Amino acid sequence: MIHIYEKLGNYALDISKYVLTGVVIASFFRDMENDFAMLYIFGVLFSVLFMIVALFAYSIQNKRESIIKKKKK
């Protein structure tokens, strides 16, 4: 149960990287037009959102590990 937050963090970080990479690669194939500018903005915002979820999951994981280490002593 404890490692689920670490896995969630890894998953969210991977999604963040893939979305950001997809937005960058898509920009190579299309010019920045008005319609696609919103797509890029939403892609970056989505990527940042999943980055925040990943960091939050990692912080929960670290807190749980420190509590377990204190209990073992």
mmCIF file of the N, C-alpha and C atoms, coordinates in Angstrom:
data_MODEL
# 
_entry.id   MODEL 
# 
loop_
_atom_site.group_PDB 
_atom_site.id 
_atom_site.type_symbol 
_atom_site.label_atom_id 
_atom_site.label_alt_id 
_atom_site.label_comp_id 
_atom_site.label_asym_id 
_atom_site.label_entity_id 
_atom_site.label_seq_id 
_atom_site.pdbx_PDB_ins_code 
_atom_site.Cartn_x 
_atom_site.Cartn_y 
_atom_site.Cartn_z 
_atom_site.occupancy 
_atom_site.B_iso_or_equiv 
_atom_site.pdbx_formal_charge 
_atom_site.auth_seq_id 
_atom_site.auth_comp_id 
_atom_site.auth_asym_id 
_atom_site.auth_atom_id 
_atom_site.pdbx_PDB_model_num 
ATOM 1   N N  . MET A 1 1  ? 0.823  -1.201 0.000   1.00 0.00 ? 1  MET A N  1 
ATOM 2   C CA . MET A 1 1  ? 0.000  0.000  0.000   1.00 0.00 ? 1  MET A CA 1 
ATOM 3   C C  . MET A 1 1  ? 0.861  1.257  0.000   1.00 0.00 ? 1  MET A C  1 
ATOM 4   N N  . ILE A 1 2  ? 1.994  1.176  0.628   1.00 0.00 ? 2  ILE A N  1 
ATOM 5   C CA . ILE A 1 2  ? 2.830  2.356  0.751   1.00 0.00 ? 2  ILE A CA 1 
ATOM 6   C C  . ILE A 1 2  ? 3.400  2.776  -0.599  1.00 0.00 ? 2  ILE A C  1 
ATOM 7   N N  . HIS A 1 3  ? 3.750  1.836  -1.435  1.00 0.00 ? 3  HIS A N  1 
ATOM 8   C CA . HIS A 1 3  ? 4.396  2.153  -2.704  1.00 0.00 ? 3  HIS A CA 1 
ATOM 9   C C  . HIS A 1 3  ? 3.405  2.630  -3.761  1.00 0.00 ? 3  HIS A C  1 
ATOM 10  N N  . ILE A 1 4  ? 2.128  2.622  -3.446  1.00 0.00 ? 4  ILE A N  1 
ATOM 11  C CA . ILE A 1 4  ? 1.144  3.062  -4.432  1.00 0.00 ? 4  ILE A CA 1 
ATOM 12  C C  . ILE A 1 4  ? 1.313  4.552  -4.744  1.00 0.00 ? 4  ILE A C  1 
ATOM 13  N N  . TYR A 1 5  ? 1.700  5.344  -3.768  1.00 0.00 ? 5  TYR A N  1 
ATOM 14  C CA . TYR A 1 5  ? 1.907  6.766  -4.019  1.00 0.00 ? 5  TYR A CA 1 
ATOM 15  C C  . TYR A 1 5  ? 3.134  7.007  -4.895  1.00 0.00 ? 5  TYR A C  1 
ATOM 16  N N  . GLU A 1 6  ? 4.142  6.175  -4.716  1.00 0.00 ? 6  GLU A N  1 
ATOM 17  C CA . GLU A 1 6  ? 5.319  6.292  -5.575  1.00 0.00 ? 6  GLU A CA 1 
ATOM 18  C C  . GLU A 1 6  ? 4.965  5.936  -7.014  1.00 0.00 ? 6  GLU A C  1 
ATOM 19  N N  . LYS A 1 7  ? 4.178  4.876  -7.187  1.00 0.00 ? 7  LYS A N  1 
ATOM 20  C CA . LYS A 1 7  ? 3.746  4.478  -8.532  1.00 0.00 ? 7  LYS A CA 1 
ATOM 21  C C  . LYS A 1 7  ? 2.847  5.541  -9.147  1.00 0.00 ? 7  LYS A C  1 
ATOM 22  N N  . LEU A 1 8  ? 1.957  6.124  -8.342  1.00 0.00 ? 8  LEU A N  1 
ATOM 23  C CA . LEU A 1 8  ? 1.094  7.190  -8.837  1.00 0.00 ? 8  LEU A CA 1 
ATOM 24  C C  . LEU A 1 8  ? 1.921  8.398  -9.262  1.00 0.00 ? 8  LEU A C  1 
ATOM 25  N N  . GLY A 1 9  ? 2.938  8.722  -8.488  1.00 0.00 ? 9  GLY A N  1 
ATOM 26  C CA . GLY A 1 9  ? 3.826  9.822  -8.845  1.00 0.00 ? 9  GLY A CA 1 
ATOM 27  C C  . GLY A 1 9  ? 4.563  9.567  -10.143 1.00 0.00 ? 9  GLY A C  1 
ATOM 28  N N  . ASN A 1 10 ? 5.066  8.341  -10.298 1.00 0.00 ? 10 ASN A N  1 
ATOM 29  C CA . ASN A 1 10 ? 5.760  7.979  -11.544 1.00 0.00 ? 10 ASN A CA 1 
ATOM 30  C C  . ASN A 1 10 ? 4.821  8.063  -12.741 1.00 0.00 ? 10 ASN A C  1 
ATOM 31  N N  . TYR A 1 11 ? 3.602  7.551  -12.560 1.00 0.00 ? 11 TYR A N  1 
ATOM 32  C CA . TYR A 1 11 ? 2.612  7.566  -13.635 1.00 0.00 ? 11 TYR A CA 1 
ATOM 33  C C  . TYR A 1 11 ? 2.250  8.997  -14.038 1.00 0.00 ? 11 TYR A C  1 
ATOM 34  N N  . ALA A 1 12 ? 1.981  9.838  -13.051 1.00 0.00 ? 12 ALA A N  1 
ATOM 35  C CA . ALA A 1 12 ? 1.616  11.224 -13.343 1.00 0.00 ? 12 ALA A CA 1 
ATOM 36  C C  . ALA A 1 12 ? 2.769  11.977 -13.993 1.00 0.00 ? 12 ALA A C  1 
ATOM 37  N N  . LEU A 1 13 ? 3.981  11.712 -13.557 1.00 0.00 ? 13 LEU A N  1 
ATOM 38  C CA . LEU A 1 13 ? 5.142  12.356 -14.159 1.00 0.00 ? 13 LEU A CA 1 
ATOM 39  C C  . LEU A 1 13 ? 5.334  11.916 -15.600 1.00 0.00 ? 13 LEU A C  1 
ATOM 40  N N  . ASP A 1 14 ? 5.110  10.644 -15.875 1.00 0.00 ? 14 ASP A N  1 
ATOM 41  C CA . ASP A 1 14 ? 5.216  10.144 -17.252 1.00 0.00 ? 14 ASP A CA 1 
ATOM 42  C C  . ASP A 1 14 ? 4.156  10.777 -18.146 1.00 0.00 ? 14 ASP A C  1 
ATOM 43  N N  . ILE A 1 15 ? 2.936  10.879 -17.664 1.00 0.00 ? 15 ILE A N  1 
ATOM 44  C CA . ILE A 1 15 ? 1.877  11.515 -18.454 1.00 0.00 ? 15 ILE A CA 1 
ATOM 45  C C  . ILE A 1 15 ? 2.236  12.965 -18.733 1.00 0.00 ? 15 ILE A C  1 
ATOM 46  N N  . SER A 1 16 ? 2.764  13.649 -17.730 1.00 0.00 ? 16 SER A N  1 
ATOM 47  C CA . SER A 1 16 ? 3.165  15.035 -17.907 1.00 0.00 ? 16 SER A CA 1 
ATOM 48  C C  . SER A 1 16 ? 4.222  15.173 -19.000 1.00 0.00 ? 16 SER A C  1 
ATOM 49  N N  . LYS A 1 17 ? 5.213  14.287 -18.983 1.00 0.00 ? 17 LYS A N  1 
ATOM 50  C CA . LYS A 1 17 ? 6.271  14.335 -19.998 1.00 0.00 ? 17 LYS A CA 1 
ATOM 51  C C  . LYS A 1 17 ? 5.735  14.013 -21.389 1.00 0.00 ? 17 LYS A C  1 
ATOM 52  N N  . TYR A 1 18 ? 4.849  13.021 -21.476 1.00 0.00 ? 18 TYR A N  1 
ATOM 53  C CA . TYR A 1 18 ? 4.319  12.630 -22.781 1.00 0.00 ? 18 TYR A CA 1 
ATOM 54  C C  . TYR A 1 18 ? 3.444  13.715 -23.391 1.00 0.00 ? 18 TYR A C  1 
ATOM 55  N N  . VAL A 1 19 ? 2.629  14.350 -22.578 1.00 0.00 ? 19 VAL A N  1 
ATOM 56  C CA . VAL A 1 19 ? 1.766  15.422 -23.090 1.00 0.00 ? 19 VAL A CA 1 
ATOM 57  C C  . VAL A 1 19 ? 2.624  16.592 -23.551 1.00 0.00 ? 19 VAL A C  1 
ATOM 58  N N  . LEU A 1 20 ? 3.594  16.976 -22.751 1.00 0.00 ? 20 LEU A N  1 
ATOM 59  C CA . LEU A 1 20 ? 4.460  18.088 -23.131 1.00 0.00 ? 20 LEU A CA 1 
ATOM 60  C C  . LEU A 1 20 ? 5.254  17.764 -24.388 1.00 0.00 ? 20 LEU A C  1 
ATOM 61  N N  . THR A 1 21 ? 5.754  16.552 -24.497 1.00 0.00 ? 21 THR A N  1 
ATOM 62  C CA . THR A 1 21 ? 6.476  16.137 -25.696 1.00 0.00 ? 21 THR A CA 1 
ATOM 63  C C  . THR A 1 21 ? 5.559  16.140 -26.912 1.00 0.00 ? 21 THR A C  1 
ATOM 64  N N  . GLY A 1 22 ? 4.321  15.665 -26.731 1.00 0.00 ? 22 GLY A N  1 
ATOM 65  C CA . GLY A 1 22 ? 3.353  15.671 -27.828 1.00 0.00 ? 22 GLY A CA 1 
ATOM 66  C C  . GLY A 1 22 ? 3.047  17.072 -28.309 1.00 0.00 ? 22 GLY A C  1 
ATOM 67  N N  . VAL A 1 23 ? 2.944  18.012 -27.398 1.00 0.00 ? 23 VAL A N  1 
ATOM 68  C CA . VAL A 1 23 ? 2.678  19.401 -27.779 1.00 0.00 ? 23 VAL A CA 1 
ATOM 69  C C  . VAL A 1 23 ? 3.862  19.974 -28.550 1.00 0.00 ? 23 VAL A C  1 
ATOM 70  N N  . VAL A 1 24 ? 5.069  19.688 -28.096 1.00 0.00 ? 24 VAL A N  1 
ATOM 71  C CA . VAL A 1 24 ? 6.261  20.198 -28.783 1.00 0.00 ? 24 VAL A CA 1 
ATOM 72  C C  . VAL A 1 24 ? 6.386  19.581 -30.175 1.00 0.00 ? 24 VAL A C  1 
ATOM 73  N N  . ILE A 1 25 ? 6.177  18.281 -30.283 1.00 0.00 ? 25 ILE A N  1 
ATOM 74  C CA . ILE A 1 25 ? 6.274  17.618 -31.588 1.00 0.00 ? 25 ILE A CA 1 
ATOM 75  C C  . ILE A 1 25 ? 5.172  18.114 -32.519 1.00 0.00 ? 25 ILE A C  1 
ATOM 76  N N  . ALA A 1 26 ? 3.978  18.319 -31.996 1.00 0.00 ? 26 ALA A N  1 
ATOM 77  C CA . ALA A 1 26 ? 2.883  18.826 -32.826 1.00 0.00 ? 26 ALA A CA 1 
ATOM 78  C C  . ALA A 1 26 ? 3.191  20.217 -33.360 1.00 0.00 ? 26 ALA A C  1 
ATOM 79  N N  . SER A 1 27 ? 3.935  20.996 -32.596 1.00 0.00 ? 27 SER A N  1 
ATOM 80  C CA . SER A 1 27 ? 4.263  22.342 -33.064 1.00 0.00 ? 27 SER A CA 1 
ATOM 81  C C  . SER A 1 27 ? 5.218  22.313 -34.253 1.00 0.00 ? 27 SER A C  1 
ATOM 82  N N  . PHE A 1 28 ? 5.983  21.233 -34.399 1.00 0.00 ? 28 PHE A N  1 
ATOM 83  C CA . PHE A 1 28 ? 6.863  21.119 -35.557 1.00 0.00 ? 28 PHE A CA 1 
ATOM 84  C C  . PHE A 1 28 ? 6.084  20.866 -36.842 1.00 0.00 ? 28 PHE A C  1 
ATOM 85  N N  . PHE A 1 29 ? 4.944  20.225 -36.737 1.00 0.00 ? 29 PHE A N  1 
ATOM 86  C CA . PHE A 1 29 ? 4.167  19.862 -37.919 1.00 0.00 ? 29 PHE A CA 1 
ATOM 87  C C  . PHE A 1 29 ? 3.121  20.896 -38.309 1.00 0.00 ? 29 PHE A C  1 
ATOM 88  N N  . ARG A 1 30 ? 2.806  21.791 -37.417 1.00 0.00 ? 30 ARG A N  1 
ATOM 89  C CA . ARG A 1 30 ? 1.812  22.828 -37.713 1.00 0.00 ? 30 ARG A CA 1 
ATOM 90  C C  . ARG A 1 30 ? 2.347  24.183 -37.287 1.00 0.00 ? 30 ARG A C  1 
ATOM 91  N N  . ASP A 1 31 ? 1.910  25.193 -37.996 1.00 0.00 ? 31 ASP A N  1 
ATOM 92  C CA . ASP A 1 31 ? 2.229  26.551 -37.590 1.00 0.00 ? 31 ASP A CA 1 
ATOM 93  C C  . ASP A 1 31 ? 1.338  26.938 -36.419 1.00 0.00 ? 31 ASP A C  1 
ATOM 94  N N  . MET A 1 32 ? 1.785  27.901 -35.661 1.00 0.00 ? 32 MET A N  1 
ATOM 95  C CA . MET A 1 32 ? 0.978  28.387 -34.543 1.00 0.00 ? 32 MET A CA 1 
ATOM 96  C C  . MET A 1 32 ? -0.159 29.242 -35.089 1.00 0.00 ? 32 MET A C  1 
ATOM 97  N N  . GLU A 1 33 ? -1.315 28.656 -35.213 1.00 0.00 ? 33 GLU A N  1 
ATOM 98  C CA . GLU A 1 33 ? -2.502 29.378 -35.639 1.00 0.00 ? 33 GLU A CA 1 
ATOM 99  C C  . GLU A 1 33 ? -3.358 29.638 -34.411 1.00 0.00 ? 33 GLU A C  1 
ATOM 100 N N  . ASN A 1 34 ? -4.363 30.441 -34.555 1.00 0.00 ? 34 ASN A N  1 
ATOM 101 C CA . ASN A 1 34 ? -5.215 30.789 -33.416 1.00 0.00 ? 34 ASN A CA 1 
ATOM 102 C C  . ASN A 1 34 ? -5.902 29.573 -32.820 1.00 0.00 ? 34 ASN A C  1 
ATOM 103 N N  . ASP A 1 35 ? -6.398 28.676 -33.664 1.00 0.00 ? 35 ASP A N  1 
ATOM 104 C CA . ASP A 1 35 ? -7.101 27.502 -33.163 1.00 0.00 ? 35 ASP A CA 1 
ATOM 105 C C  . ASP A 1 35 ? -6.165 26.556 -32.422 1.00 0.00 ? 35 ASP A C  1 
ATOM 106 N N  . PHE A 1 36 ? -4.962 26.426 -32.889 1.00 0.00 ? 36 PHE A N  1 
ATOM 107 C CA . PHE A 1 36 ? -4.039 25.479 -32.289 1.00 0.00 ? 36 PHE A CA 1 
ATOM 108 C C  . PHE A 1 36 ? -3.300 26.073 -31.096 1.00 0.00 ? 36 PHE A C  1 
ATOM 109 N N  . ALA A 1 37 ? -3.314 27.380 -30.969 1.00 0.00 ? 37 ALA A N  1 
ATOM 110 C CA . ALA A 1 37 ? -2.671 27.999 -29.810 1.00 0.00 ? 37 ALA A CA 1 
ATOM 111 C C  . ALA A 1 37 ? -3.371 27.563 -28.521 1.00 0.00 ? 37 ALA A C  1 
ATOM 112 N N  . MET A 1 38 ? -4.687 27.466 -28.563 1.00 0.00 ? 38 MET A N  1 
ATOM 113 C CA . MET A 1 38 ? -5.425 27.006 -27.384 1.00 0.00 ? 38 MET A CA 1 
ATOM 114 C C  . MET A 1 38 ? -5.074 25.557 -27.064 1.00 0.00 ? 38 MET A C  1 
ATOM 115 N N  . LEU A 1 39 ? -4.891 24.743 -28.078 1.00 0.00 ? 39 LEU A N  1 
ATOM 116 C CA . LEU A 1 39 ? -4.508 23.352 -27.867 1.00 0.00 ? 39 LEU A CA 1 
ATOM 117 C C  . LEU A 1 39 ? -3.157 23.275 -27.163 1.00 0.00 ? 39 LEU A C  1 
ATOM 118 N N  . TYR A 1 40 ? -2.228 24.102 -27.561 1.00 0.00 ? 40 TYR A N  1 
ATOM 119 C CA . TYR A 1 40 ? -0.910 24.117 -26.925 1.00 0.00 ? 40 TYR A CA 1 
ATOM 120 C C  . TYR A 1 40 ? -1.002 24.606 -25.485 1.00 0.00 ? 40 TYR A C  1 
ATOM 121 N N  . ILE A 1 41 ? -1.826 25.625 -25.269 1.00 0.00 ? 41 ILE A N  1 
ATOM 122 C CA . ILE A 1 41 ? -1.988 26.149 -23.911 1.00 0.00 ? 41 ILE A CA 1 
ATOM 123 C C  . ILE A 1 41 ? -2.594 25.085 -23.005 1.00 0.00 ? 41 ILE A C  1 
ATOM 124 N N  . PHE A 1 42 ? -3.644 24.411 -23.478 1.00 0.00 ? 42 PHE A N  1 
ATOM 125 C CA . PHE A 1 42 ? -4.255 23.357 -22.677 1.00 0.00 ? 42 PHE A CA 1 
ATOM 126 C C  . PHE A 1 42 ? -3.305 22.186 -22.468 1.00 0.00 ? 42 PHE A C  1 
ATOM 127 N N  . GLY A 1 43 ? -2.503 21.880 -23.459 1.00 0.00 ? 43 GLY A N  1 
ATOM 128 C CA . GLY A 1 43 ? -1.522 20.805 -23.319 1.00 0.00 ? 43 GLY A CA 1 
ATOM 129 C C  . GLY A 1 43 ? -0.496 21.118 -22.245 1.00 0.00 ? 43 GLY A C  1 
ATOM 130 N N  . VAL A 1 44 ? -0.007 22.328 -22.229 1.00 0.00 ? 44 VAL A N  1 
ATOM 131 C CA . VAL A 1 44 ? 0.970  22.729 -21.216 1.00 0.00 ? 44 VAL A CA 1 
ATOM 132 C C  . VAL A 1 44 ? 0.318  22.769 -19.836 1.00 0.00 ? 44 VAL A C  1 
ATOM 133 N N  . LEU A 1 45 ? -0.894 23.294 -19.744 1.00 0.00 ? 45 LEU A N  1 
ATOM 134 C CA . LEU A 1 45 ? -1.589 23.334 -18.453 1.00 0.00 ? 45 LEU A CA 1 
ATOM 135 C C  . LEU A 1 45 ? -1.861 21.922 -17.928 1.00 0.00 ? 45 LEU A C  1 
ATOM 136 N N  . PHE A 1 46 ? -2.267 21.028 -18.813 1.00 0.00 ? 46 PHE A N  1 
ATOM 137 C CA . PHE A 1 46 ? -2.505 19.638 -18.446 1.00 0.00 ? 46 PHE A CA 1 
ATOM 138 C C  . PHE A 1 46 ? -1.215 18.993 -17.955 1.00 0.00 ? 46 PHE A C  1 
ATOM 139 N N  . SER A 1 47 ? -0.133 19.295 -18.635 1.00 0.00 ? 47 SER A N  1 
ATOM 140 C CA . SER A 1 47 ? 1.163  18.758 -18.251 1.00 0.00 ? 47 SER A CA 1 
ATOM 141 C C  . SER A 1 47 ? 1.583  19.264 -16.869 1.00 0.00 ? 47 SER A C  1 
ATOM 142 N N  . VAL A 1 48 ? 1.377  20.542 -16.625 1.00 0.00 ? 48 VAL A N  1 
ATOM 143 C CA . VAL A 1 48 ? 1.720  21.124 -15.319 1.00 0.00 ? 48 VAL A CA 1 
ATOM 144 C C  . VAL A 1 48 ? 0.829  20.527 -14.222 1.00 0.00 ? 48 VAL A C  1 
ATOM 145 N N  . LEU A 1 49 ? -0.448 20.320 -14.528 1.00 0.00 ? 49 LEU A N  1 
ATOM 146 C CA . LEU A 1 49 ? -1.354 19.715 -13.551 1.00 0.00 ? 49 LEU A CA 1 
ATOM 147 C C  . LEU A 1 49 ? -0.879 18.324 -13.140 1.00 0.00 ? 49 LEU A C  1 
ATOM 148 N N  . PHE A 1 50 ? -0.492 17.508 -14.100 1.00 0.00 ? 50 PHE A N  1 
ATOM 149 C CA . PHE A 1 50 ? -0.011 16.176 -13.763 1.00 0.00 ? 50 PHE A CA 1 
ATOM 150 C C  . PHE A 1 50 ? 1.344  16.227 -13.070 1.00 0.00 ? 50 PHE A C  1 
ATOM 151 N N  . MET A 1 51 ? 2.144  17.235 -13.341 1.00 0.00 ? 51 MET A N  1 
ATOM 152 C CA . MET A 1 51 ? 3.406  17.408 -12.619 1.00 0.00 ? 51 MET A CA 1 
ATOM 153 C C  . MET A 1 51 ? 3.126  17.706 -11.146 1.00 0.00 ? 51 MET A C  1 
ATOM 154 N N  . ILE A 1 52 ? 2.128  18.524 -10.877 1.00 0.00 ? 52 ILE A N  1 
ATOM 155 C CA . ILE A 1 52 ? 1.757  18.840 -9.496  1.00 0.00 ? 52 ILE A CA 1 
ATOM 156 C C  . ILE A 1 52 ? 1.233  17.595 -8.789  1.00 0.00 ? 52 ILE A C  1 
ATOM 157 N N  . VAL A 1 53 ? 0.412  16.802 -9.471  1.00 0.00 ? 53 VAL A N  1 
ATOM 158 C CA . VAL A 1 53 ? -0.084 15.552 -8.887  1.00 0.00 ? 53 VAL A CA 1 
ATOM 159 C C  . VAL A 1 53 ? 1.084  14.627 -8.553  1.00 0.00 ? 53 VAL A C  1 
ATOM 160 N N  . ALA A 1 54 ? 2.055  14.546 -9.444  1.00 0.00 ? 54 ALA A N  1 
ATOM 161 C CA . ALA A 1 54 ? 3.218  13.688 -9.203  1.00 0.00 ? 54 ALA A CA 1 
ATOM 162 C C  . ALA A 1 54 ? 4.002  14.162 -7.985  1.00 0.00 ? 54 ALA A C  1 
ATOM 163 N N  . LEU A 1 55 ? 4.234  15.456 -7.884  1.00 0.00 ? 55 LEU A N  1 
ATOM 164 C CA . LEU A 1 55 ? 4.987  15.978 -6.740  1.00 0.00 ? 55 LEU A CA 1 
ATOM 165 C C  . LEU A 1 55 ? 4.228  15.771 -5.437  1.00 0.00 ? 55 LEU A C  1 
ATOM 166 N N  . PHE A 1 56 ? 2.912  15.912 -5.479  1.00 0.00 ? 56 PHE A N  1 
ATOM 167 C CA . PHE A 1 56 ? 2.094  15.679 -4.296  1.00 0.00 ? 56 PHE A CA 1 
ATOM 168 C C  . PHE A 1 56 ? 2.167  14.211 -3.875  1.00 0.00 ? 56 PHE A C  1 
ATOM 169 N N  . ALA A 1 57 ? 2.096  13.309 -4.827  1.00 0.00 ? 57 ALA A N  1 
ATOM 170 C CA . ALA A 1 57 ? 2.187  11.876 -4.519  1.00 0.00 ? 57 ALA A CA 1 
ATOM 171 C C  . ALA A 1 57 ? 3.558  11.527 -3.947  1.00 0.00 ? 57 ALA A C  1 
ATOM 172 N N  . TYR A 1 58 ? 4.614  12.116 -4.488  1.00 0.00 ? 58 TYR A N  1 
ATOM 173 C CA . TYR A 1 58 ? 5.955  11.865 -3.957  1.00 0.00 ? 58 TYR A CA 1 
ATOM 174 C C  . TYR A 1 58 ? 6.087  12.382 -2.528  1.00 0.00 ? 58 TYR A C  1 
ATOM 175 N N  . SER A 1 59 ? 5.479  13.537 -2.243  1.00 0.00 ? 59 SER A N  1 
ATOM 176 C CA . SER A 1 59 ? 5.576  14.074 -0.887  1.00 0.00 ? 59 SER A CA 1 
ATOM 177 C C  . SER A 1 59 ? 4.827  13.187 0.104   1.00 0.00 ? 59 SER A C  1 
ATOM 178 N N  . ILE A 1 60 ? 3.686  12.640 -0.279  1.00 0.00 ? 60 ILE A N  1 
ATOM 179 C CA . ILE A 1 60 ? 2.963  11.710 0.589   1.00 0.00 ? 60 ILE A CA 1 
ATOM 180 C C  . ILE A 1 60 ? 3.808  10.465 0.831   1.00 0.00 ? 60 ILE A C  1 
ATOM 181 N N  . GLN A 1 61 ? 4.429  9.969  -0.222  1.00 0.00 ? 61 GLN A N  1 
ATOM 182 C CA . GLN A 1 61 ? 5.277  8.778  -0.096  1.00 0.00 ? 61 GLN A CA 1 
ATOM 183 C C  . GLN A 1 61 ? 6.427  9.032  0.874   1.00 0.00 ? 61 GLN A C  1 
ATOM 184 N N  . ASN A 1 62 ? 7.070  10.182 0.764   1.00 0.00 ? 62 ASN A N  1 
ATOM 185 C CA . ASN A 1 62 ? 8.201  10.494 1.638   1.00 0.00 ? 62 ASN A CA 1 
ATOM 186 C C  . ASN A 1 62 ? 7.760  10.634 3.091   1.00 0.00 ? 62 ASN A C  1 
ATOM 187 N N  . LYS A 1 63 ? 6.589  11.243 3.320   1.00 0.00 ? 63 LYS A N  1 
ATOM 188 C CA . LYS A 1 63 ? 6.082  11.382 4.686   1.00 0.00 ? 63 LYS A CA 1 
ATOM 189 C C  . LYS A 1 63 ? 5.782  10.023 5.287   1.00 0.00 ? 63 LYS A C  1 
ATOM 190 N N  . ARG A 1 64 ? 5.186  9.133  4.510   1.00 0.00 ? 64 ARG A N  1 
ATOM 191 C CA . ARG A 1 64 ? 4.865  7.799  5.015   1.00 0.00 ? 64 ARG A CA 1 
ATOM 192 C C  . ARG A 1 64 ? 6.138  7.010  5.324   1.00 0.00 ? 64 ARG A C  1 
ATOM 193 N N  . GLU A 1 65 ? 7.144  7.129  4.474   1.00 0.00 ? 65 GLU A N  1 
ATOM 194 C CA . GLU A 1 65 ? 8.395  6.411  4.733   1.00 0.00 ? 65 GLU A CA 1 
ATOM 195 C C  . GLU A 1 65 ? 9.081  6.928  5.991   1.00 0.00 ? 65 GLU A C  1 
ATOM 196 N N  . SER A 1 66 ? 9.025  8.241  6.215   1.00 0.00 ? 66 SER A N  1 
ATOM 197 C CA . SER A 1 66 ? 9.664  8.790  7.416   1.00 0.00 ? 66 SER A CA 1 
ATOM 198 C C  . SER A 1 66 ? 8.914  8.356  8.674   1.00 0.00 ? 66 SER A C  1 
ATOM 199 N N  . ILE A 1 67 ? 7.590  8.238  8.604   1.00 0.00 ? 67 ILE A N  1 
ATOM 200 C CA . ILE A 1 67 ? 6.820  7.767  9.757   1.00 0.00 ? 67 ILE A CA 1 
ATOM 201 C C  . ILE A 1 67 ? 7.150  6.318  10.067  1.00 0.00 ? 67 ILE A C  1 
ATOM 202 N N  . ILE A 1 68 ? 7.286  5.499  9.025   1.00 0.00 ? 68 ILE A N  1 
ATOM 203 C CA . ILE A 1 68 ? 7.618  4.087  9.229   1.00 0.00 ? 68 ILE A CA 1 
ATOM 204 C C  . ILE A 1 68 ? 9.017  3.940  9.817   1.00 0.00 ? 68 ILE A C  1 
ATOM 205 N N  . LYS A 1 69 ? 9.966  4.761  9.350   1.00 0.00 ? 69 LYS A N  1 
ATOM 206 C CA . LYS A 1 69 ? 11.320 4.696  9.899   1.00 0.00 ? 69 LYS A CA 1 
ATOM 207 C C  . LYS A 1 69 ? 11.338 5.089  11.366  1.00 0.00 ? 69 LYS A C  1 
ATOM 208 N N  . LYS A 1 70 ? 10.516 6.077  11.754  1.00 0.00 ? 70 LYS A N  1 
ATOM 209 C CA . LYS A 1 70 ? 10.451 6.484  13.155  1.00 0.00 ? 70 LYS A CA 1 
ATOM 210 C C  . LYS A 1 70 ? 9.856  5.393  14.030  1.00 0.00 ? 70 LYS A C  1 
ATOM 211 N N  . LYS A 1 71 ? 8.876  4.659  13.495  1.00 0.00 ? 71 LYS A N  1 
ATOM 212 C CA . LYS A 1 71 ? 8.247  3.589  14.267  1.00 0.00 ? 71 LYS A CA 1 
ATOM 213 C C  . LYS A 1 71 ? 9.186  2.415  14.473  1.00 0.00 ? 71 LYS A C  1 
ATOM 214 N N  . LYS A 1 72 ? 10.079 2.178  13.524  1.00 0.00 ? 72 LYS A N  1 
ATOM 215 C CA . LYS A 1 72 ? 11.015 1.052  13.632  1.00 0.00 ? 72 LYS A CA 1 
ATOM 216 C C  . LYS A 1 72 ? 12.066 1.320  14.701  1.00 0.00 ? 72 LYS A C  1 
ATOM 217 N N  . LYS A 1 73 ? 12.365 2.568  14.971  1.00 0.00 ? 73 LYS A N  1 
ATOM 218 C CA . LYS A 1 73 ? 13.406 2.899  15.974  1.00 0.00 ? 73 LYS A CA 1 
ATOM 219 C C  . LYS A 1 73 ? 12.836 2.741  17.321  1.00 0.00 ? 73 LYS A C  1 
# 
